Every structure is written in structure tokens, then in C-alpha cells.
Amino acid sequence: MAMRKRHATGYTLIELLAVLAIASTLLIVAIPMFRTQVQNSRMSAAATDLLGTFMSAKAQAIGRNYPVKVCISNNAPDSDDIDCVTNGQWEDGWLTFVDLDADGTLDDGEEVIQIHPPLAENITARSSRTGAGTLENSVTYQPNGLTDLTATREIFICNSARYGVTARVLIVSILGKASILRDEDVEEDGCLSD
């Protein structure tokens, strides 16, 4: 009887170790890049949410023929105490309402159009300072589509966990136009400070 020679099938230990080494190297490189991509996506989403809010507020003011205010809120959507605040940041959430009596405060009988929750963790949204050094905490759109601003304002949307990353800047003009830009110079703009 003749013996048949069998060929070994499968992988050797050295081949498996080589594949594991390559795979682990790829993961070491890919995971930080993935985290950065997720944070950039969150910044873009926050900027887009704010932009949509301002564009909607302008359209609502024109359509209803009443002032519509967008302001930083105390973010209490489950209570009757929802209101604008003067000491918060845009990242804490915001509120949009029809200001029927044009007094700048949310009164009984005034319709709340939108309550936006706080932004994702590590995402900040901070207003630029006015000439007097105060921060803008609200924008009111008039029935003609113009704002109550005295100058163009910027809201910087950043990842607070990383310095030197590209931020998004929401720009709101006196004329009521809102737009988003990318900002490569985050640290100088003071986006990450209070």
C-alpha cells in the first residue's frame, strides 16, 4: 500500500502574529482619528442646529408679523419655568419664542416655538463680546427680518477637550442673515474661555 503525502492547510503561528501586529497598528492609528471625526461631526451638528434656529426665527418673525426672540435658556423643558437667562452660554441650550409685546421676556400667552437641549459633552458655543465687553445672550428678529443687534455677532462652536482644532463660527448680522464659517484660529478667538 502506498502512503499519500498530505499537504498542511491553515495558517502558521508566525502568519497569525503578523496579521495581529498589522491589525493592532491600524487600530492604534484609526481610533484617535475616529474620535476627532466624531467631535468634528458634533461641532458641525451644533452649528447647523443654531443656524437652523436663527433662520427659522427670522422666517417666523416675518410670517407672523411679530418679533421672535432666540435666547440662551435655563433649559427646564419639563417645567413651567422655562425662560431666557443672562448668565448662561449657548451650549446650555436655547429657546425661541414669539415676543408679542416686544418686551424681550417670555410672558404668559406667548408661544414657545422651540426649546433646544444642551449641546453634546465637550462641545462649547460661546458668544463674541460686544464693544462694552458683555456677551450676547439673545437675538430678536423684527417683523421686517432685521435683528436688534447693533453689530454683527459671532458664536464660536468648539470642542473644549482639544485646543487648536478647527471650530465653527455662526455669524449673525444686523440684517438678520446667519451663516457658518470654519475658523482655523480657535485659541486667539477665545472660544474655549468663559
Contacts in CASP RR format, 6 or more apart in sequence:
PFRMAT RR
TARGET T0000
AUTHOR 0000-0000-0000
METHOD contacts of the structure
MODEL  1
MAMRKRHATGYTLIELLAVLAIASTLLIVAIPMFRTQVQNSRMSAAATDL
LGTFMSAKAQAIGRNYPVKVCISNNAPDSDDIDCVTNGQWEDGWLTFVDL
DADGTLDDGEEVIQIHPPLAENITARSSRTGAGTLENSVTYQPNGLTDLT
ATREIFICNSARYGVTARVLIVSILGKASILRDEDVEEDGCLSD
36 162 0 8 1.000
36 165 0 8 1.000
39 122 0 8 1.000
39 123 0 8 1.000
39 159 0 8 1.000
39 161 0 8 1.000
39 162 0 8 1.000
39 165 0 8 1.000
40 159 0 8 1.000
40 165 0 8 1.000
40 166 0 8 1.000
42 119 0 8 1.000
42 120 0 8 1.000
42 122 0 8 1.000
42 123 0 8 1.000
42 159 0 8 1.000
43 123 0 8 1.000
43 157 0 8 1.000
43 158 0 8 1.000
43 159 0 8 1.000
43 167 0 8 1.000
43 168 0 8 1.000
44 168 0 8 1.000
45 120 0 8 1.000
46 91 0 8 1.000
46 119 0 8 1.000
46 120 0 8 1.000
46 123 0 8 1.000
46 125 0 8 1.000
46 157 0 8 1.000
46 168 0 8 1.000
47 157 0 8 1.000
47 168 0 8 1.000
47 170 0 8 1.000
47 180 0 8 1.000
48 180 0 8 1.000
49 116 0 8 1.000
50 90 0 8 1.000
50 94 0 8 1.000
50 125 0 8 1.000
50 155 0 8 1.000
50 157 0 8 1.000
50 170 0 8 1.000
50 178 0 8 1.000
51 170 0 8 1.000
51 178 0 8 1.000
51 179 0 8 1.000
51 180 0 8 1.000
52 178 0 8 1.000
53 70 0 8 1.000
53 94 0 8 1.000
53 96 0 8 1.000
53 114 0 8 1.000
53 116 0 8 1.000
54 70 0 8 1.000
54 139 0 8 1.000
54 170 0 8 1.000
54 172 0 8 1.000
54 176 0 8 1.000
54 178 0 8 1.000
55 178 0 8 1.000
56 96 0 8 1.000
56 113 0 8 1.000
56 114 0 8 1.000
57 68 0 8 1.000
57 69 0 8 1.000
57 70 0 8 1.000
57 96 0 8 1.000
57 113 0 8 1.000
57 139 0 8 1.000
57 141 0 8 1.000
58 68 0 8 1.000
58 141 0 8 1.000
58 145 0 8 1.000
58 176 0 8 1.000
58 178 0 8 1.000
60 68 0 8 1.000
60 96 0 8 1.000
60 98 0 8 1.000
60 113 0 8 1.000
60 141 0 8 1.000
61 67 0 8 1.000
61 68 0 8 1.000
61 141 0 8 1.000
61 142 0 8 1.000
61 143 0 8 1.000
61 145 0 8 1.000
62 141 0 8 1.000
62 143 0 8 1.000
62 144 0 8 1.000
62 145 0 8 1.000
63 143 0 8 1.000
64 98 0 8 1.000
64 143 0 8 1.000
65 143 0 8 1.000
66 98 0 8 1.000
66 99 0 8 1.000
66 100 0 8 1.000
66 102 0 8 1.000
66 143 0 8 1.000
67 98 0 8 1.000
67 99 0 8 1.000
67 102 0 8 1.000
67 104 0 8 1.000
67 140 0 8 1.000
67 141 0 8 1.000
67 142 0 8 1.000
67 143 0 8 1.000
68 96 0 8 1.000
68 97 0 8 1.000
68 98 0 8 1.000
68 99 0 8 1.000
68 113 0 8 1.000
68 140 0 8 1.000
68 141 0 8 1.000
69 84 0 8 1.000
69 96 0 8 1.000
69 97 0 8 1.000
69 99 0 8 1.000
69 104 0 8 1.000
69 106 0 8 1.000
69 138 0 8 1.000
69 139 0 8 1.000
69 140 0 8 1.000
69 141 0 8 1.000
70 94 0 8 1.000
70 95 0 8 1.000
70 96 0 8 1.000
70 138 0 8 1.000
70 139 0 8 1.000
70 140 0 8 1.000
70 141 0 8 1.000
71 84 0 8 1.000
71 85 0 8 1.000
71 94 0 8 1.000
71 95 0 8 1.000
71 137 0 8 1.000
71 138 0 8 1.000
71 139 0 8 1.000
72 84 0 8 1.000
72 85 0 8 1.000
72 86 0 8 1.000
72 88 0 8 1.000
72 89 0 8 1.000
72 90 0 8 1.000
72 92 0 8 1.000
72 93 0 8 1.000
72 94 0 8 1.000
72 95 0 8 1.000
72 137 0 8 1.000
72 138 0 8 1.000
73 82 0 8 1.000
73 83 0 8 1.000
73 84 0 8 1.000
73 85 0 8 1.000
73 92 0 8 1.000
73 93 0 8 1.000
73 94 0 8 1.000
73 95 0 8 1.000
73 115 0 8 1.000
73 116 0 8 1.000
74 81 0 8 1.000
74 82 0 8 1.000
74 83 0 8 1.000
74 84 0 8 1.000
74 85 0 8 1.000
75 82 0 8 1.000
75 92 0 8 1.000
75 93 0 8 1.000
75 115 0 8 1.000
75 117 0 8 1.000
75 118 0 8 1.000
76 82 0 8 1.000
77 115 0 8 1.000
77 117 0 8 1.000
82 95 0 8 1.000
82 106 0 8 1.000
82 112 0 8 1.000
82 115 0 8 1.000
83 95 0 8 1.000
83 105 0 8 1.000
83 106 0 8 1.000
84 95 0 8 1.000
84 104 0 8 1.000
84 105 0 8 1.000
84 106 0 8 1.000
84 137 0 8 1.000
84 138 0 8 1.000
85 92 0 8 1.000
85 137 0 8 1.000
86 137 0 8 1.000
87 137 0 8 1.000
88 137 0 8 1.000
89 124 0 8 1.000
89 125 0 8 1.000
89 126 0 8 1.000
89 127 0 8 1.000
89 194 0 8 1.000
90 119 0 8 1.000
90 125 0 8 1.000
90 126 0 8 1.000
90 127 0 8 1.000
90 155 0 8 1.000
91 118 0 8 1.000
91 119 0 8 1.000
91 123 0 8 1.000
91 124 0 8 1.000
91 125 0 8 1.000
91 126 0 8 1.000
92 118 0 8 1.000
93 116 0 8 1.000
93 117 0 8 1.000
93 118 0 8 1.000
93 119 0 8 1.000
94 114 0 8 1.000
94 116 0 8 1.000
95 106 0 8 1.000
95 112 0 8 1.000
95 114 0 8 1.000
95 115 0 8 1.000
95 116 0 8 1.000
96 112 0 8 1.000
96 113 0 8 1.000
96 114 0 8 1.000
96 115 0 8 1.000
96 116 0 8 1.000
97 106 0 8 1.000
97 110 0 8 1.000
97 111 0 8 1.000
97 112 0 8 1.000
97 113 0 8 1.000
98 110 0 8 1.000
98 111 0 8 1.000
98 113 0 8 1.000
99 105 0 8 1.000
99 106 0 8 1.000
99 110 0 8 1.000
99 140 0 8 1.000
100 107 0 8 1.000
100 109 0 8 1.000
100 110 0 8 1.000
101 107 0 8 1.000
101 110 0 8 1.000
102 140 0 8 1.000
104 138 0 8 1.000
104 140 0 8 1.000
106 112 0 8 1.000
119 125 0 8 1.000
119 157 0 8 1.000
122 159 0 8 1.000
122 160 0 8 1.000
122 161 0 8 1.000
123 157 0 8 1.000
123 158 0 8 1.000
123 159 0 8 1.000
123 160 0 8 1.000
124 156 0 8 1.000
124 157 0 8 1.000
124 158 0 8 1.000
124 159 0 8 1.000
124 160 0 8 1.000
124 191 0 8 1.000
124 192 0 8 1.000
125 155 0 8 1.000
125 156 0 8 1.000
125 157 0 8 1.000
126 135 0 8 1.000
126 155 0 8 1.000
126 156 0 8 1.000
126 158 0 8 1.000
126 190 0 8 1.000
126 191 0 8 1.000
126 192 0 8 1.000
126 193 0 8 1.000
126 194 0 8 1.000
127 135 0 8 1.000
127 136 0 8 1.000
127 137 0 8 1.000
127 153 0 8 1.000
127 154 0 8 1.000
127 155 0 8 1.000
128 135 0 8 1.000
128 136 0 8 1.000
128 153 0 8 1.000
128 154 0 8 1.000
128 155 0 8 1.000
128 156 0 8 1.000
129 135 0 8 1.000
130 136 0 8 1.000
130 150 0 8 1.000
130 151 0 8 1.000
130 153 0 8 1.000
131 151 0 8 1.000
136 149 0 8 1.000
136 153 0 8 1.000
139 147 0 8 1.000
139 148 0 8 1.000
139 149 0 8 1.000
139 153 0 8 1.000
139 172 0 8 1.000
140 147 0 8 1.000
140 148 0 8 1.000
141 147 0 8 1.000
141 176 0 8 1.000
142 148 0 8 1.000
145 175 0 8 1.000
145 176 0 8 1.000
146 174 0 8 1.000
146 175 0 8 1.000
146 176 0 8 1.000
147 172 0 8 1.000
147 173 0 8 1.000
147 174 0 8 1.000
147 175 0 8 1.000
147 176 0 8 1.000
149 172 0 8 1.000
149 173 0 8 1.000
149 174 0 8 1.000
150 174 0 8 1.000
151 174 0 8 1.000
152 171 0 8 1.000
152 172 0 8 1.000
152 173 0 8 1.000
152 174 0 8 1.000
153 171 0 8 1.000
153 172 0 8 1.000
154 169 0 8 1.000
154 170 0 8 1.000
154 171 0 8 1.000
154 172 0 8 1.000
155 169 0 8 1.000
155 170 0 8 1.000
155 172 0 8 1.000
156 167 0 8 1.000
156 168 0 8 1.000
156 169 0 8 1.000
156 183 0 8 1.000
156 186 0 8 1.000
156 189 0 8 1.000
156 190 0 8 1.000
156 191 0 8 1.000
157 167 0 8 1.000
157 168 0 8 1.000
157 169 0 8 1.000
157 170 0 8 1.000
157 191 0 8 1.000
158 165 0 8 1.000
158 167 0 8 1.000
158 168 0 8 1.000
158 186 0 8 1.000
158 191 0 8 1.000
158 192 0 8 1.000
159 165 0 8 1.000
159 167 0 8 1.000
160 192 0 8 1.000
163 186 0 8 1.000
163 187 0 8 1.000
163 192 0 8 1.000
164 186 0 8 1.000
164 187 0 8 1.000
165 186 0 8 1.000
166 182 0 8 1.000
166 183 0 8 1.000
166 184 0 8 1.000
166 186 0 8 1.000
167 182 0 8 1.000
167 183 0 8 1.000
167 186 0 8 1.000
167 189 0 8 1.000
167 191 0 8 1.000
168 180 0 8 1.000
168 181 0 8 1.000
168 182 0 8 1.000
168 183 0 8 1.000
169 180 0 8 1.000
169 181 0 8 1.000
169 182 0 8 1.000
169 183 0 8 1.000
169 189 0 8 1.000
170 178 0 8 1.000
170 179 0 8 1.000
170 180 0 8 1.000
171 178 0 8 1.000
171 179 0 8 1.000
171 180 0 8 1.000
171 181 0 8 1.000
172 178 0 8 1.000
183 189 0 8 1.000
183 191 0 8 1.000
186 192 0 8 1.000
END
